[in-house]
Amino acid sequence: MLSFCIVDDDAVSRRMLQTIIEKGGVGEVRGMASGGVEGKRLVLDENPDVVLIDLLMPDQDGIETIARLKQEGYEGKYVMISQIENKEMISKAYQAGIEFYIRKPINRVEVKAVLGKVSEQWRMARYLKEIKQSIAKLDDLNSEPAATRKKHDAKETMRMILMDMGIVGESGSHDIIEMTSWLIGRHQGGGFPPLKSLYEVGARASKPEGGDIEKEGKAVEQRVRRTVIAALSNLASIGLTDYSHPKFEHYAPLYFDFEDVRLKMREIDEKCPQEKRKVNIKKFLQVLYLETLDKMKNQ
């Protein structure tokens, strides 16, 4: 989840932006400042992902504040806010390094749309950074003699992924591994199969002697559902402790819908009774299938 600092001399604008960000589930506001000088100190102290900054402020305008922050080494993203329509001033703001421009008076729909784009850019930047780090690790690995390298098969690769999410010991993890192994080894194109078909695959793996496949398929579905919910709970707990934890940053947005993660974190944080809700099992299995193939290809 993105972190923000708001720098604006208008108290009403600051409160509106904070409400849109926090009530809309966009991110968290780490601090607010009423001027450029105060804002610079705040941003350097809090180091947010994004700074929402007014163009015109009495003590130090937004463009100058951005320049000073860059000199001090701050590398986050900037979104400019102003009622100024002067194209030359807006052009200078973009040259200074802003990502987007929001016009006053503040419009909730526009703000959420702009911040949604900023969030996508931020996630992509993080993803590219992770890829570069992974490539660097692979380069280090490839520098070892080939004979010393151990290659993992699909099931071992999946066990490592499920272990990272803290669910390798769950009863449904065996079903998940069997279903995904079938996808990797036997499924021949035609798109991702229906979940019911996958549950039947899991049922045949757990009851190879036969029996009521339909009944066992329903048991597999329940085990898988409980296991996926356990993964969601584990990752949400990690995120509450540390948003920047590598496991949370990688697995939570990749395997789960953002709204499900946010609600689970709120349940845990506020110690609310856990509500029964659907989780996107198909997405979880699709991502596990694709990530397993990717990891095996890059061994």
C-alpha positions as CSV (number, residue, x, y, z in Angstrom):
1,M,0.0,0.0,0.0
2,L,1.3,3.4,-0.9
3,S,2.4,6.0,1.7
4,F,1.8,9.7,1.1
5,C,2.7,13.2,2.5
6,I,0.5,16.2,1.7
7,V,2.0,19.7,1.4
8,D,-0.6,22.4,0.9
9,D,-1.2,25.7,2.6
10,D,-5.0,25.1,2.4
11,A,-6.2,23.1,5.4
12,V,-9.5,22.1,3.7
13,S,-7.6,20.7,0.7
14,R,-5.3,18.7,3.0
15,R,-8.2,17.2,4.9
16,M,-10.0,16.3,1.6
17,L,-7.0,14.6,0.1
18,Q,-6.4,12.7,3.3
19,T,-10.0,11.5,3.4
20,I,-9.9,10.4,-0.3
21,I,-6.6,8.5,0.2
22,E,-7.4,6.7,3.5
23,K,-11.2,6.2,3.2
24,G,-10.8,5.1,-0.4
25,G,-8.2,2.5,0.4
26,V,-5.6,4.2,-1.8
27,G,-2.9,4.2,0.9
28,E,-1.9,5.9,4.2
29,V,-1.0,9.5,4.9
30,R,2.1,9.7,7.0
31,G,2.0,13.5,7.5
32,M,0.8,16.8,6.3
33,A,2.5,20.3,6.1
34,S,1.2,23.8,5.4
35,G,4.2,25.1,3.6
36,G,7.1,24.2,1.4
37,V,9.9,24.6,4.0
38,E,7.9,22.5,6.6
39,G,7.0,20.1,3.8
40,K,10.6,19.4,2.8
41,R,11.4,18.5,6.4
42,L,8.4,16.3,6.7
43,V,9.1,14.4,3.4
44,L,12.7,13.8,4.3
45,D,11.7,12.5,7.8
46,E,8.9,10.3,6.6
47,N,10.3,9.2,3.1
48,P,6.8,8.5,1.6
49,D,6.2,6.8,-1.7
50,V,4.3,9.9,-3.1
51,V,4.2,13.6,-2.3
52,L,1.0,15.6,-3.1
53,I,2.2,19.2,-3.3
54,D,0.6,22.5,-4.0
55,L,2.1,24.6,-6.7
56,L,1.7,28.0,-5.0
57,M,2.5,28.4,-1.3
58,P,3.5,31.6,0.6
59,D,7.0,30.6,1.8
60,Q,8.3,28.3,-0.9
61,D,6.4,27.1,-4.0
62,G,6.0,23.5,-5.0
63,I,8.5,23.6,-7.9
64,E,11.3,24.9,-5.6
65,T,10.4,22.4,-2.9
66,I,10.7,19.6,-5.3
67,A,14.1,20.8,-6.5
68,R,15.3,21.0,-2.9
69,L,14.0,17.5,-2.1
70,K,15.8,16.1,-5.1
71,Q,19.0,17.8,-4.0
72,E,18.6,16.1,-0.6
73,G,18.2,12.7,-2.3
74,Y,14.5,12.0,-2.0
75,E,13.5,9.6,-4.8
76,G,9.7,9.3,-4.4
77,K,7.0,10.4,-6.9
78,Y,5.3,13.9,-7.0
79,V,1.7,14.9,-7.8
80,M,1.1,18.6,-8.2
81,I,-2.1,20.2,-7.0
82,S,-3.1,23.7,-8.0
83,Q,-5.9,25.9,-9.5
84,I,-3.4,27.6,-11.8
85,E,-4.2,27.0,-15.5
86,N,-1.1,28.7,-16.8
87,K,0.4,26.2,-19.3
88,E,4.0,27.6,-18.8
89,M,3.8,27.0,-15.1
90,I,2.4,23.6,-15.5
91,S,5.1,22.8,-18.0
92,K,7.7,23.9,-15.5
93,A,6.1,21.6,-12.9
94,Y,6.5,18.6,-15.2
95,Q,10.1,19.6,-16.0
96,A,10.7,19.6,-12.2
97,G,9.7,16.0,-12.1
98,I,6.0,15.7,-11.2
99,E,4.1,12.6,-12.5
100,F,0.6,14.1,-12.7
101,Y,-1.3,17.4,-12.2
102,I,-4.5,17.6,-10.2
103,R,-6.6,20.8,-10.6
104,K,-8.4,22.6,-7.8
105,P,-11.1,22.6,-6.7
106,I,-10.4,19.0,-5.7
107,N,-12.6,16.4,-7.4
108,R,-12.8,13.0,-5.6
109,V,-13.1,11.0,-8.9
110,E,-10.2,12.8,-10.5
111,V,-8.0,12.4,-7.4
112,K,-8.7,8.6,-7.2
113,A,-8.1,8.2,-10.9
114,V,-4.8,10.0,-10.8
115,L,-3.6,8.2,-7.7
116,G,-4.6,4.9,-9.2
117,K,-2.3,5.6,-12.1
118,V,0.5,6.6,-9.7
119,S,-0.1,3.4,-7.8
120,E,0.2,1.3,-11.1
121,Q,3.5,3.1,-11.9
122,W,4.8,2.5,-8.4
123,R,4.0,-1.2,-8.6
124,M,5.5,-1.6,-12.0
125,A,8.7,0.1,-10.8
126,R,8.9,-2.3,-7.8
127,Y,8.2,-5.2,-10.1
128,L,11.0,-4.2,-12.4
129,K,13.3,-3.7,-9.4
130,E,12.5,-7.2,-8.2
131,I,13.2,-8.6,-11.7
132,K,16.6,-6.9,-11.8
133,Q,17.4,-8.3,-8.3
134,S,16.3,-11.8,-9.4
135,I,18.5,-11.6,-12.5
136,A,21.4,-10.5,-10.4
137,K,20.9,-13.5,-8.1
138,L,20.6,-15.8,-11.1
139,D,23.9,-14.4,-12.5
140,D,25.5,-15.2,-9.2
141,L,24.1,-18.7,-9.3
142,N,25.1,-19.2,-12.9
143,S,28.7,-18.3,-11.9
144,E,28.9,-21.6,-9.9
145,P,29.9,-24.8,-11.7
146,A,26.9,-26.5,-13.3
147,A,27.5,-29.7,-11.3
148,T,27.0,-27.8,-8.0
149,R,23.7,-26.3,-8.9
150,K,20.5,-28.1,-7.8
151,K,17.5,-27.9,-10.0
152,H,14.0,-28.2,-8.4
153,D,11.1,-30.0,-10.0
154,A,7.6,-28.5,-10.2
155,K,6.4,-29.9,-6.9
156,E,9.5,-28.8,-5.0
157,T,9.3,-25.4,-6.6
158,M,5.6,-25.1,-5.4
159,R,6.5,-26.3,-1.9
160,M,9.0,-23.5,-1.6
161,I,6.4,-20.9,-2.7
162,L,3.8,-22.3,-0.4
163,M,6.4,-22.4,2.4
164,D,7.0,-18.7,1.9
165,M,3.3,-18.0,2.4
166,G,3.3,-20.2,5.5
167,I,0.8,-22.8,4.2
168,V,3.0,-25.8,3.2
169,G,1.8,-27.6,6.3
170,E,-1.9,-27.1,5.6
171,S,-3.9,-30.1,4.4
172,G,-5.0,-28.3,1.3
173,S,-1.4,-27.6,0.2
174,H,-1.1,-31.2,-1.1
175,D,-4.3,-30.8,-3.2
176,I,-3.0,-27.5,-4.6
177,I,0.3,-29.1,-5.5
178,E,-1.3,-32.0,-7.2
179,M,-3.7,-29.9,-9.2
180,T,-1.0,-27.5,-10.3
181,S,1.3,-30.3,-11.2
182,W,-1.4,-31.8,-13.4
183,L,-1.8,-28.4,-15.1
184,I,2.0,-28.2,-15.8
185,G,2.4,-31.8,-16.9
186,R,-0.9,-32.7,-18.7
187,H,-3.0,-29.7,-19.5
188,Q,-2.8,-29.0,-23.2
189,G,-3.9,-25.4,-23.9
190,G,-7.5,-24.4,-24.3
191,G,-7.3,-21.8,-21.5
192,F,-7.5,-22.4,-17.7
193,P,-9.8,-25.3,-16.9
194,P,-12.9,-24.9,-14.6
195,L,-12.2,-25.2,-10.9
196,K,-14.5,-28.2,-10.7
197,S,-12.2,-30.1,-13.1
198,L,-9.2,-29.2,-11.0
199,Y,-10.9,-30.4,-7.8
200,E,-11.7,-33.7,-9.5
201,V,-8.0,-34.0,-10.3
202,G,-7.2,-33.4,-6.7
203,A,-9.9,-36.0,-5.7
204,R,-8.3,-38.7,-7.9
205,A,-4.9,-37.9,-6.5
206,S,-6.1,-38.2,-2.9
207,K,-8.3,-41.3,-3.6
208,P,-6.4,-43.2,-6.3
209,E,-8.4,-46.4,-5.5
210,G,-11.6,-44.8,-6.7
211,G,-14.7,-44.0,-4.7
212,D,-17.1,-41.1,-5.0
213,I,-15.1,-38.5,-7.0
214,E,-17.8,-35.9,-6.8
215,K,-18.0,-36.1,-3.0
216,E,-14.2,-36.1,-2.6
217,G,-14.0,-33.2,-5.0
218,K,-16.1,-31.1,-2.7
219,A,-13.8,-32.1,0.2
220,V,-10.8,-31.0,-1.9
221,E,-12.6,-27.6,-2.6
222,Q,-13.0,-27.0,1.2
223,R,-9.4,-27.9,2.0
224,V,-8.1,-25.7,-0.8
225,R,-10.4,-22.8,0.3
226,R,-9.2,-23.0,3.9
227,T,-5.6,-23.2,2.8
228,V,-5.9,-20.1,0.5
229,I,-7.6,-18.2,3.3
230,A,-4.7,-19.2,5.6
231,A,-2.3,-17.8,3.1
232,L,-4.2,-14.5,3.0
233,S,-4.3,-14.3,6.8
234,N,-0.5,-15.0,7.0
235,L,0.4,-12.4,4.5
236,A,-2.0,-9.8,6.0
237,S,-0.4,-10.3,9.4
238,I,3.1,-9.8,7.8
239,G,1.8,-6.6,6.1
240,L,0.5,-5.2,9.3
241,T,3.9,-5.6,10.9
242,D,5.9,-4.4,7.9
243,Y,4.5,-3.1,4.6
244,S,7.9,-3.4,3.0
245,H,8.5,-7.0,4.0
246,P,9.6,-8.9,0.8
247,K,7.1,-11.7,1.2
248,F,4.2,-9.3,1.7
249,E,5.2,-7.1,-1.2
250,H,5.7,-10.0,-3.6
251,Y,2.9,-12.5,-2.7
252,A,0.0,-10.3,-1.4
253,P,-0.7,-8.2,-4.6
254,L,0.3,-11.1,-6.9
255,Y,-1.9,-13.9,-5.5
256,F,-4.8,-11.9,-4.0
257,D,-7.2,-9.1,-4.9
258,F,-6.2,-5.8,-3.2
259,E,-9.6,-5.4,-1.5
260,D,-9.4,-8.9,0.1
261,V,-5.9,-8.1,1.5
262,R,-7.0,-4.7,2.8
263,L,-10.1,-6.2,4.5
264,K,-8.2,-9.0,6.1
265,M,-5.6,-6.6,7.5
266,R,-8.4,-4.5,9.0
267,E,-10.0,-7.6,10.5
268,I,-6.7,-8.6,12.2
269,D,-5.8,-5.1,13.2
270,E,-9.2,-4.2,14.7
271,K,-9.7,-7.8,16.1
272,C,-13.0,-8.0,14.4
273,P,-14.9,-11.3,14.1
274,Q,-13.7,-12.8,10.9
275,E,-16.4,-12.6,8.2
276,K,-17.0,-15.4,5.8
277,R,-16.2,-14.2,2.4
278,K,-15.2,-15.6,-1.0
279,V,-11.5,-15.7,-2.0
280,N,-10.4,-15.8,-5.6
281,I,-9.1,-19.4,-5.7
282,K,-8.9,-19.4,-9.5
283,K,-6.5,-16.4,-9.4
284,F,-4.4,-18.0,-6.7
285,L,-4.0,-21.2,-8.7
286,Q,-3.4,-19.4,-12.0
287,V,-0.6,-17.3,-10.4
288,L,1.0,-20.3,-8.7
289,Y,0.9,-22.2,-12.1
290,L,2.6,-19.3,-13.9
291,E,5.1,-18.5,-11.2
292,T,6.1,-22.2,-11.0
293,L,6.7,-22.4,-14.7
294,D,8.7,-19.1,-14.6
295,K,10.9,-20.3,-11.7
296,M,11.6,-23.6,-13.4
297,K,12.5,-21.9,-16.7
298,N,15.0,-19.7,-14.9
299,Q,16.7,-22.3,-12.9
